[in-house]
C-alpha cells in the first residue's frame, strides 16, 4: 500500500465510530508503523489475502478510521531545526475574531499543528522554523501584530517524541 497524495477526510464529530475488530487493529498498527508498505506485504503481516487487505483498508478509509497517509519528515534536515509550542490567547471570544485567527494562522507554512484548547489559552500552535531569529520574527510578524491576539507564550521544543497513534488495546 504505497503512500497516497490524496487524503480522505471525514468529520468524526458527525459520525458514530464502528468498532474495530482484530484484523482492523492489525491493519492500522501495520500502517502506522509503515504507511508505504505494499498491499501484499500488509496482507502477509496481517495474515489475510491481498484482496482482503485492500478491501479492509479501503473500508477503514471510507469509515474515517484512516484519514490518509503522510511522509514523516526530519524537520532539521529540511531547514526547520527549531520547533516551538506557542500558547495564544485571543483578545475577545466572538465569532469574527475566532474566524479571523483560524482562517489565517493555521494555514501558515510554519505551523505543523493547531490545537483549539480549553483553559487559560485558546490555541496551542506547534511550529517549526529555521532558527531562533526566525522564531522571534515569526511570532512578531504573525501573532504579536495581529489585532485579535491578546497574549502569546512561546516554549522551545528540545525534542519531539511522538506517541502511538493506533487503536488502544
Backbone as JSON Lines, residues from 0, in Angstrom:
{"i":0,"aa":"X","n":[0.86,-1.16,0.0],"ca":[0.0,0.0,0.0],"c":[0.9,1.21,0.0]}
{"i":1,"aa":"X","n":[1.12,1.81,-1.1],"ca":[2.0,2.97,-1.24],"c":[1.34,4.21,-0.67]}
{"i":2,"aa":"X","n":[2.14,5.18,-0.24],"ca":[1.62,6.44,0.28],"c":[0.83,7.14,-0.8]}
{"i":3,"aa":"X","n":[-0.24,7.76,-0.4],"ca":[-1.11,8.44,-1.36],"c":[-1.08,9.93,-1.1]}
{"i":4,"aa":"X","n":[-1.04,10.71,-2.16],"ca":[-1.08,12.17,-2.02],"c":[-2.47,12.63,-1.63]}
{"i":5,"aa":"X","n":[-3.46,11.81,-1.94],"ca":[-4.84,12.18,-1.63],"c":[-5.19,11.68,-0.24]}
{"i":6,"aa":"X","n":[-5.63,12.56,0.61],"ca":[-6.07,12.18,1.94],"c":[-7.58,12.15,1.99]}
{"i":7,"aa":"X","n":[-8.12,11.16,2.63],"ca":[-9.56,11.04,2.8],"c":[-9.9,11.67,4.14]}
{"i":8,"aa":"X","n":[-10.77,12.67,4.14],"ca":[-11.13,13.36,5.38],"c":[-12.62,13.23,5.65]}
{"i":9,"aa":"X","n":[-12.95,12.83,6.86],"ca":[-14.32,12.78,7.31],"c":[-14.37,13.44,8.67]}
{"i":10,"aa":"X","n":[-15.51,13.98,9.02],"ca":[-15.66,14.65,10.31],"c":[-16.15,13.64,11.32]}
{"i":11,"aa":"X","n":[-15.27,13.15,12.23],"ca":[-15.68,12.14,13.19],"c":[-16.72,12.65,14.19]}
{"i":12,"aa":"X","n":[-16.85,13.96,14.34],"ca":[-17.85,14.51,15.26],"c":[-19.27,14.23,14.78]}
{"i":13,"aa":"X","n":[-19.43,14.02,13.48],"ca":[-20.75,13.74,12.92],"c":[-20.86,12.3,12.46]}
{"i":14,"aa":"X","n":[-20.13,11.43,13.12],"ca":[-20.05,10.06,12.66],"c":[-19.9,9.15,13.89]}
{"i":15,"aa":"X","n":[-20.75,8.15,14.0],"ca":[-20.62,7.19,15.08],"c":[-19.58,6.16,14.65]}
{"i":16,"aa":"X","n":[-18.5,6.05,15.42],"ca":[-17.45,5.12,15.0],"c":[-17.93,3.67,15.07]}
{"i":17,"aa":"X","n":[-17.56,2.91,14.05],"ca":[-17.84,1.48,14.06],"c":[-16.72,0.8,14.83]}
{"i":18,"aa":"X","n":[-17.05,-0.24,15.57],"ca":[-16.0,-0.93,16.33],"c":[-14.96,-1.56,15.4]}
{"i":19,"aa":"X","n":[-13.73,-1.58,15.88],"ca":[-12.63,-2.2,15.14],"c":[-12.47,-3.64,15.6]}
{"i":20,"aa":"X","n":[-12.38,-4.55,14.65],"ca":[-12.11,-5.93,15.03],"c":[-10.6,-6.15,15.04]}
{"i":21,"aa":"X","n":[-10.19,-7.37,15.34],"ca":[-8.76,-7.67,15.47],"c":[-8.0,-7.43,14.16]}
{"i":22,"aa":"X","n":[-8.61,-7.74,13.02],"ca":[-7.96,-7.53,11.73],"c":[-7.8,-6.04,11.45]}
{"i":23,"aa":"X","n":[-8.86,-5.26,11.72],"ca":[-8.77,-3.8,11.55],"c":[-7.61,-3.25,12.38]}
{"i":24,"aa":"X","n":[-7.51,-3.68,13.62],"ca":[-6.44,-3.2,14.51],"c":[-5.07,-3.56,13.97]}
{"i":25,"aa":"X","n":[-4.92,-4.78,13.45],"ca":[-3.63,-5.19,12.89],"c":[-3.29,-4.37,11.65]}
{"i":26,"aa":"X","n":[-4.27,-4.12,10.81],"ca":[-4.04,-3.31,9.61],"c":[-3.59,-1.91,10.01]}
{"i":27,"aa":"X","n":[-4.31,-1.31,10.95],"ca":[-3.96,0.05,11.39],"c":[-2.58,0.08,12.02]}
{"i":28,"aa":"X","n":[-2.28,-0.86,12.91],"ca":[-0.96,-0.88,13.55],"c":[0.15,-1.05,12.53]}
{"i":29,"aa":"X","n":[-0.07,-1.89,11.52],"ca":[0.93,-2.12,10.48],"c":[1.14,-0.86,9.65]}
{"i":30,"aa":"X","n":[0.04,-0.18,9.3],"ca":[0.15,1.05,8.5],"c":[0.75,2.2,9.31]}
{"i":31,"aa":"X","n":[0.47,2.26,10.6],"ca":[1.09,3.29,11.44],"c":[2.61,3.07,11.47]}
{"i":32,"aa":"X","n":[3.03,1.84,11.53],"ca":[4.47,1.54,11.55],"c":[5.13,1.83,10.21]}
{"i":33,"aa":"X","n":[4.39,1.6,9.1],"ca":[4.96,1.81,7.76],"c":[3.83,2.07,6.77]}
{"i":34,"aa":"X","n":[3.53,3.33,6.52],"ca":[2.43,3.69,5.63],"c":[2.76,3.38,4.17]}
{"i":35,"aa":"X","n":[4.02,3.11,3.85],"ca":[4.41,2.81,2.46],"c":[4.46,1.31,2.18]}
{"i":36,"aa":"X","n":[4.05,0.52,3.12],"ca":[4.06,-0.92,2.93],"c":[3.19,-1.29,1.72]}
{"i":37,"aa":"X","n":[3.63,-2.28,0.95],"ca":[2.81,-2.71,-0.18],"c":[1.59,-3.46,0.34]}
{"i":38,"aa":"X","n":[0.56,-3.53,-0.46],"ca":[-0.63,-4.26,-0.07],"c":[-0.31,-5.73,0.18]}
{"i":39,"aa":"X","n":[0.56,-6.3,-0.66],"ca":[0.93,-7.72,-0.48],"c":[1.64,-7.92,0.86]}
{"i":40,"aa":"X","n":[2.57,-7.02,1.2],"ca":[3.27,-7.14,2.48],"c":[2.34,-6.88,3.66]}
{"i":41,"aa":"X","n":[1.4,-5.98,3.48],"ca":[0.39,-5.74,4.52],"c":[-0.42,-7.01,4.75]}
{"i":42,"aa":"X","n":[-0.86,-7.62,3.67],"ca":[-1.64,-8.86,3.77],"c":[-0.84,-9.95,4.49]}
{"i":43,"aa":"X","n":[0.44,-10.08,4.13],"ca":[1.3,-11.08,4.78],"c":[1.46,-10.79,6.27]}
{"i":44,"aa":"X","n":[1.65,-9.51,6.61],"ca":[1.85,-9.13,8.01],"c":[0.61,-9.42,8.86]}
{"i":45,"aa":"X","n":[-0.55,-9.24,8.26],"ca":[-1.8,-9.42,9.0],"c":[-2.31,-10.86,8.9]}
{"i":46,"aa":"X","n":[-1.85,-11.59,7.89],"ca":[-2.28,-12.98,7.72],"c":[-3.59,-13.12,6.98]}
{"i":47,"aa":"X","n":[-3.81,-12.24,5.99],"ca":[-5.02,-12.29,5.18],"c":[-4.64,-12.22,3.7]}
{"i":48,"aa":"X","n":[-5.59,-12.48,2.83],"ca":[-5.35,-12.41,1.39],"c":[-5.16,-10.96,0.97]}
{"i":49,"aa":"X","n":[-4.33,-10.7,-0.08],"ca":[-4.14,-9.34,-0.56],"c":[-5.46,-8.64,-0.93]}
{"i":50,"aa":"X","n":[-6.4,-9.36,-1.53],"ca":[-7.68,-8.74,-1.88],"c":[-8.45,-8.33,-0.62]}
{"i":51,"aa":"X","n":[-8.34,-9.12,0.42],"ca":[-9.0,-8.79,1.69],"c":[-8.32,-7.58,2.34]}
{"i":52,"aa":"X","n":[-6.98,-7.53,2.28],"ca":[-6.25,-6.39,2.85],"c":[-6.66,-5.1,2.15]}
{"i":53,"aa":"X","n":[-6.74,-5.15,0.82],"ca":[-7.14,-3.96,0.06],"c":[-8.56,-3.55,0.41]}
{"i":54,"aa":"X","n":[-9.48,-4.51,0.44],"ca":[-10.87,-4.21,0.76],"c":[-11.01,-3.65,2.18]}
{"i":55,"aa":"X","n":[-10.33,-4.26,3.14],"ca":[-10.42,-3.82,4.54],"c":[-9.8,-2.43,4.71]}
{"i":56,"aa":"X","n":[-8.67,-2.16,4.05],"ca":[-8.04,-0.85,4.15],"c":[-8.94,0.22,3.55]}
{"i":57,"aa":"X","n":[-9.52,-0.06,2.4],"ca":[-10.46,0.89,1.79],"c":[-11.66,1.14,2.68]}
{"i":58,"aa":"X","n":[-12.17,0.09,3.32],"ca":[-13.31,0.24,4.23],"c":[-12.94,1.1,5.43]}
{"i":59,"aa":"X","n":[-11.72,0.93,5.96],"ca":[-11.26,1.76,7.07],"c":[-11.17,3.23,6.66]}
{"i":60,"aa":"X","n":[-10.77,3.48,5.42],"ca":[-10.7,4.85,4.92],"c":[-12.11,5.42,4.74]}
{"i":61,"aa":"X","n":[-13.01,4.65,4.19],"ca":[-14.38,5.12,3.99],"c":[-15.08,5.39,5.32]}
{"i":62,"aa":"X","n":[-14.77,4.6,6.34],"ca":[-15.35,4.79,7.66],"c":[-14.73,5.97,8.4]}
{"i":63,"aa":"X","n":[-13.61,6.46,7.9],"ca":[-12.94,7.59,8.55],"c":[-11.92,7.18,9.59]}
{"i":64,"aa":"X","n":[-11.69,5.88,9.78],"ca":[-10.69,5.43,10.74],"c":[-9.28,5.77,10.26]}
{"i":65,"aa":"X","n":[-9.06,5.68,8.95],"ca":[-7.79,6.11,8.35],"c":[-8.1,7.37,7.55]}
{"i":66,"aa":"X","n":[-7.45,8.47,7.93],"ca":[-7.7,9.74,7.26],"c":[-6.77,9.98,6.07]}
{"i":67,"aa":"X","n":[-5.67,9.29,6.02],"ca":[-4.74,9.49,4.92],"c":[-3.38,8.94,5.28]}
{"i":68,"aa":"X","n":[-2.42,9.2,4.42],"ca":[-1.05,8.72,4.58],"c":[-0.12,9.9,4.41]}
{"i":69,"aa":"X","n":[0.88,9.98,5.28],"ca":[1.79,11.12,5.27],"c":[3.24,10.65,5.31]}
{"i":70,"aa":"X","n":[4.1,11.48,4.77],"ca":[5.54,11.26,4.91],"c":[5.98,11.9,6.22]}
{"i":71,"aa":"X","n":[6.79,11.2,6.99],"ca":[7.36,11.76,8.21],"c":[8.68,12.42,7.83]}
{"i":72,"aa":"X","n":[8.79,13.7,8.1],"ca":[9.98,14.45,7.72],"c":[10.9,14.67,8.9]}
{"i":73,"aa":"X","n":[12.19,14.71,8.64],"ca":[13.17,15.14,9.61],"c":[13.26,16.65,9.43]}
{"i":74,"aa":"X","n":[12.61,17.4,10.3],"ca":[12.5,18.85,10.12],"c":[13.86,19.54,10.07]}
{"i":75,"aa":"X","n":[14.81,19.09,10.89],"ca":[16.14,19.72,10.88],"c":[16.82,19.55,9.53]}
{"i":76,"aa":"X","n":[16.6,18.4,8.9],"ca":[17.29,18.15,7.62],"c":[16.69,18.94,6.46]}
{"i":77,"aa":"X","n":[15.51,19.53,6.67],"ca":[14.92,20.36,5.62],"c":[14.91,21.84,6.0]}
{"i":78,"aa":"X","n":[15.79,22.2,6.95],"ca":[15.97,23.61,7.29],"c":[14.97,24.17,8.29]}
{"i":79,"aa":"X","n":[14.33,23.3,9.08],"ca":[13.37,23.75,10.09],"c":[13.75,23.15,11.44]}
{"i":80,"aa":"X","n":[14.96,23.48,11.92],"ca":[15.54,22.83,13.09],"c":[14.92,23.27,14.42]}
{"i":81,"aa":"X","n":[14.3,24.44,14.47],"ca":[13.76,24.95,15.73],"c":[12.25,24.76,15.74]}
{"i":82,"aa":"X","n":[11.8,24.02,16.75],"ca":[10.36,23.83,16.95],"c":[9.95,24.55,18.22]}
{"i":83,"aa":"X","n":[8.7,25.01,18.22],"ca":[8.18,25.7,19.4],"c":[6.7,25.41,19.55]}
{"i":84,"aa":"X","n":[6.25,25.47,20.78],"ca":[4.83,25.44,21.09],"c":[4.47,26.85,21.54]}
{"i":85,"aa":"X","n":[3.46,27.41,20.92],"ca":[3.08,28.79,21.23],"c":[1.64,28.8,21.73]}
{"i":86,"aa":"X","n":[1.47,29.22,22.98],"ca":[0.14,29.37,23.55],"c":[-0.39,30.74,23.14]}
{"i":87,"aa":"X","n":[-1.63,30.76,22.64],"ca":[-2.22,32.0,22.15],"c":[-3.55,32.24,22.86]}
{"i":88,"aa":"X","n":[-3.7,33.44,23.39],"ca":[-4.98,33.88,23.96],"c":[-5.5,35.0,23.08]}
{"i":89,"aa":"X","n":[-6.74,34.88,22.63],"ca":[-7.35,35.93,21.82],"c":[-7.83,37.06,22.71]}
{"i":90,"aa":"X","n":[-7.97,38.26,22.13],"ca":[-8.46,39.42,22.88],"c":[-9.92,39.24,23.28]}
{"i":91,"aa":"X","n":[-10.71,38.74,22.36],"ca":[-12.14,38.54,22.61],"c":[-12.54,37.19,22.04]}
{"i":92,"aa":"X","n":[-13.68,36.71,22.48],"ca":[-14.13,35.39,22.04],"c":[-15.41,35.5,21.24]}
{"i":93,"aa":"X","n":[-15.35,36.34,20.22],"ca":[-16.51,36.41,19.34],"c":[-16.17,35.72,18.03]}
{"i":94,"aa":"X","n":[-17.19,35.35,17.3],"ca":[-17.02,34.57,16.07],"c":[-16.1,35.26,15.08]}
{"i":95,"aa":"X","n":[-16.19,36.58,14.93],"ca":[-15.34,37.29,13.97],"c":[-13.86,37.14,14.3]}
{"i":96,"aa":"X","n":[-13.52,37.29,15.58],"ca":[-12.12,37.18,15.97],"c":[-11.62,35.74,15.85]}
{"i":97,"aa":"X","n":[-12.44,34.8,16.24],"ca":[-12.06,33.39,16.11],"c":[-11.86,33.03,14.64]}
{"i":98,"aa":"X","n":[-12.8,33.44,13.81],"ca":[-12.69,33.15,12.37],"c":[-11.48,33.84,11.74]}
{"i":99,"aa":"X","n":[-11.18,35.07,12.17],"ca":[-10.01,35.78,11.64],"c":[-8.73,35.02,11.98]}
{"i":100,"aa":"X","n":[-8.64,34.53,13.2],"ca":[-7.45,33.79,13.63],"c":[-7.36,32.44,12.93]}
{"i":101,"aa":"X","n":[-8.43,31.64,13.01],"ca":[-8.39,30.29,12.46],"c":[-8.39,30.27,10.93]}
{"i":102,"aa":"X","n":[-8.81,31.34,10.31],"ca":[-8.78,31.41,8.85],"c":[-7.41,31.77,8.3]}
{"i":103,"aa":"X","n":[-6.5,32.22,9.17],"ca":[-5.18,32.66,8.7],"c":[-4.03,31.87,9.31]}
{"i":104,"aa":"X","n":[-3.95,31.84,10.62],"ca":[-2.75,31.32,11.29],"c":[-2.5,29.82,11.05]}
{"i":105,"aa":"X","n":[-3.5,28.94,11.17],"ca":[-3.19,27.52,10.94],"c":[-2.73,27.21,9.52]}
{"i":106,"aa":"X","n":[-3.0,28.1,8.58],"ca":[-2.62,27.88,7.19],"c":[-1.2,28.34,6.87]}
{"i":107,"aa":"X","n":[-0.54,29.01,7.81],"ca":[0.82,29.48,7.58],"c":[1.76,28.28,7.45]}
{"i":108,"aa":"X","n":[2.73,28.33,6.54],"ca":[3.56,27.15,6.27],"c":[4.41,26.68,7.45]}
{"i":109,"aa":"X","n":[4.69,27.54,8.4],"ca":[5.5,27.15,9.55],"c":[4.7,26.34,10.58]}
{"i":110,"aa":"X","n":[3.37,26.41,10.51],"ca":[2.51,25.77,11.51],"c":[2.35,24.29,11.19]}
{"i":111,"aa":"X","n":[2.8,23.44,12.12],"ca":[2.67,22.0,11.97],"c":[1.31,21.52,12.46]}
{"i":112,"aa":"X","n":[0.84,22.08,13.57],"ca":[-0.45,21.71,14.16],"c":[-1.03,22.9,14.9]}
{"i":113,"aa":"X","n":[-2.35,22.94,14.94],"ca":[-3.07,23.95,15.71],"c":[-4.07,23.22,16.58]}
{"i":114,"aa":"X","n":[-4.05,23.51,17.88],"ca":[-4.98,22.89,18.81],"c":[-5.87,23.99,19.41]}
{"i":115,"aa":"X","n":[-7.17,23.84,19.32],"ca":[-8.11,24.72,19.99],"c":[-8.31,24.12,21.37]}
{"i":116,"aa":"X","n":[-7.98,24.88,22.41],"ca":[-7.91,24.31,23.75],"c":[-8.86,24.99,24.72]}
{"i":117,"aa":"X","n":[-9.04,24.36,25.87],"ca":[-9.78,24.98,26.96],"c":[-8.76,25.47,27.98]}
{"i":118,"aa":"X","n":[-9.22,26.19,28.96],"ca":[-8.3,26.67,30.0],"c":[-7.87,28.09,29.76]}
{"i":119,"aa":"X","n":[-6.65,28.39,30.17],"ca":[-6.18,29.79,30.15],"c":[-5.76,30.27,28.77]}
{"i":120,"aa":"X","n":[-5.56,29.36,27.83],"ca":[-5.21,29.77,26.46],"c":[-6.26,29.22,25.5]}
{"i":121,"aa":"X","n":[-6.38,29.9,24.37],"ca":[-7.38,29.49,23.38],"c":[-6.84,28.52,22.34]}
{"i":122,"aa":"X","n":[-5.57,28.73,21.95],"ca":[-4.96,27.9,20.92],"c":[-3.54,27.55,21.33]}
{"i":123,"aa":"X","n":[-3.11,26.39,20.89],"ca":[-1.72,25.99,21.05],"c":[-1.21,25.65,19.66]}
{"i":124,"aa":"X","n":[-0.15,26.35,19.24],"ca":[0.43,26.15,17.92],"c":[1.74,25.38,18.05]}
{"i":125,"aa":"X","n":[1.95,24.44,17.16],"ca":[3.23,23.75,17.06],"c":[3.84,24.2,15.74]}
{"i":126,"aa":"X","n":[4.96,24.91,15.82],"ca":[5.58,25.44,14.6],"c":[7.02,24.95,14.48]}
{"i":127,"aa":"X","n":[7.54,25.02,13.26],"ca":[8.95,24.69,13.02],"c":[9.52,25.72,12.06]}
{"i":128,"aa":"X","n":[10.66,26.28,12.45],"ca":[11.32,27.33,11.67],"c":[12.82,27.05,11.6]}
{"i":129,"aa":"X","n":[13.54,27.88,10.85],"ca":[14.97,27.7,10.6],"c":[15.81,27.83,11.89]}
{"i":130,"aa":"X","n":[15.6,28.92,12.64],"ca":[16.44,29.18,13.81],"c":[15.68,30.09,14.77]}
{"i":131,"aa":"X","n":[16.32,30.47,15.87],"ca":[15.63,31.28,16.88],"c":[15.32,32.69,16.38]}
{"i":132,"aa":"X","n":[16.15,33.23,15.5],"ca":[15.83,34.54,14.92],"c":[14.55,34.44,14.09]}
{"i":133,"aa":"X","n":[14.42,33.37,13.31],"ca":[13.21,33.17,12.51],"c":[12.0,32.97,13.41]}
{"i":134,"aa":"X","n":[12.19,32.3,14.55],"ca":[11.1,32.11,15.51],"c":[10.63,33.46,16.05]}
{"i":135,"aa":"X","n":[11.58,34.28,16.49],"ca":[11.23,35.61,17.0],"c":[10.49,36.42,15.94]}
{"i":136,"aa":"X","n":[11.0,36.44,14.73],"ca":[10.36,37.18,13.66],"c":[8.96,36.64,13.34]}
{"i":137,"aa":"X","n":[8.82,35.32,13.37],"ca":[7.52,34.71,13.07],"c":[6.48,35.12,14.11]}
{"i":138,"aa":"X","n":[6.87,35.05,15.37],"ca":[5.93,35.45,16.44],"c":[5.56,36.92,16.3]}
{"i":139,"aa":"X","n":[6.54,37.78,16.05],"ca":[6.26,39.21,15.89],"c":[5.39,39.47,14.66]}
{"i":140,"aa":"X","n":[5.73,38.88,13.54],"ca":[5.02,39.15,12.28],"c":[3.63,38.54,12.23]}
{"i":141,"aa":"X","n":[3.44,37.39,12.87],"ca":[2.19,36.66,12.7],"c":[1.27,36.65,13.91]}
{"i":142,"aa":"X","n":[1.81,36.95,15.09],"ca":[0.97,36.91,16.28],"c":[0.93,38.23,17.03]}
{"i":143,"aa":"X","n":[2.09,38.76,17.4],"ca":[2.14,39.98,18.2],"c":[1.45,41.14,17.51]}
{"i":144,"aa":"X","n":[1.59,41.24,16.22],"ca":[1.0,42.35,15.48],"c":[-0.44,42.07,15.02]}
{"i":145,"aa":"X","n":[-0.95,40.88,15.31],"ca":[-2.32,40.51,14.91],"c":[-3.29,41.15,15.92]}
{"i":146,"aa":"X","n":[-4.24,41.97,15.47],"ca":[-5.13,42.66,16.4],"c":[-6.06,41.73,17.19]}
{"i":147,"aa":"X","n":[-6.27,40.49,16.75],"ca":[-7.14,39.59,17.51],"c":[-6.39,38.83,18.6]}
{"i":148,"aa":"X","n":[-5.05,38.86,18.56],"ca":[-4.25,38.14,19.54],"c":[-3.98,39.04,20.74]}
{"i":149,"aa":"X","n":[-4.34,38.54,21.92],"ca":[-4.13,39.31,23.14],"c":[-2.84,38.97,23.86]}
{"i":150,"aa":"X","n":[-2.42,37.69,23.79],"ca":[-1.24,37.26,24.54],"c":[-0.67,36.0,23.9]}
{"i":151,"aa":"X","n":[0.65,35.88,23.93],"ca":[1.31,34.65,23.48],"c":[2.37,34.26,24.49]}
{"i":152,"aa":"X","n":[2.65,32.98,24.53],"ca":[3.76,32.47,25.33],"c":[4.42,31.36,24.53]}
{"i":153,"aa":"X","n":[5.71,31.51,24.28],"ca":[6.44,30.58,23.43],"c":[7.32,29.66,24.27]}
{"i":154,"aa":"X","n":[7.25,28.37,23.97],"ca":[8.07,27.37,24.63],"c":[8.86,26.61,23.56]}
{"i":155,"aa":"X","n":[10.18,26.59,23.7],"ca":[11.01,25.85,22.75],"c":[10.85,24.35,22.97]}
{"i":156,"aa":"X","n":[10.86,23.61,21.88],"ca":[10.81,22.15,21.92],"c":[12.24,21.65,21.76]}
{"i":157,"aa":"X","n":[12.75,20.96,22.76],"ca":[14.09,20.39,22.66],"c":[14.07,19.08,21.87]}
{"i":158,"aa":"X","n":[13.03,18.28,22.09],"ca":[12.91,17.01,21.38],"c":[11.43,16.63,21.33]}
{"i":159,"aa":"X","n":[11.0,16.19,20.16],"ca":[9.63,15.73,19.97],"c":[9.64,14.2,19.95]}
{"i":160,"aa":"X","n":[8.86,13.61,20.82],"ca":[8.77,12.15,20.91],"c":[7.32,11.75,20.65]}
{"i":161,"aa":"X","n":[7.02,11.4,19.4],"ca":[5.63,11.06,19.07],"c":[5.15,9.85,19.85]}
{"i":162,"aa":"X","n":[3.86,9.85,20.13],"ca":[3.24,8.7,20.79],"c":[2.65,7.75,19.76]}
{"i":163,"aa":"X","n":[1.96,6.75,20.25],"ca":[1.34,5.76,19.4],"c":[-0.02,6.29,18.92]}
{"i":164,"aa":"X","n":[-0.25,6.28,17.63],"ca":[-1.5,6.83,17.09],"c":[-2.5,5.75,16.72]}
{"i":165,"aa":"X","n":[-2.14,4.49,16.92],"ca":[-3.05,3.4,16.59],"c":[-4.11,3.2,17.66]}
{"i":166,"aa":"X","n":[-4.97,2.21,17.46],"ca":[-6.05,1.98,18.42],"c":[-5.52,1.51,19.77]}
{"i":167,"aa":"X","n":[-6.3,1.8,20.81],"ca":[-5.96,1.31,22.15],"c":[-6.41,-0.13,22.24]}
{"i":168,"aa":"X","n":[-5.6,-0.95,22.9],"ca":[-5.97,-2.36,23.05],"c":[-6.95,-2.54,24.17]}
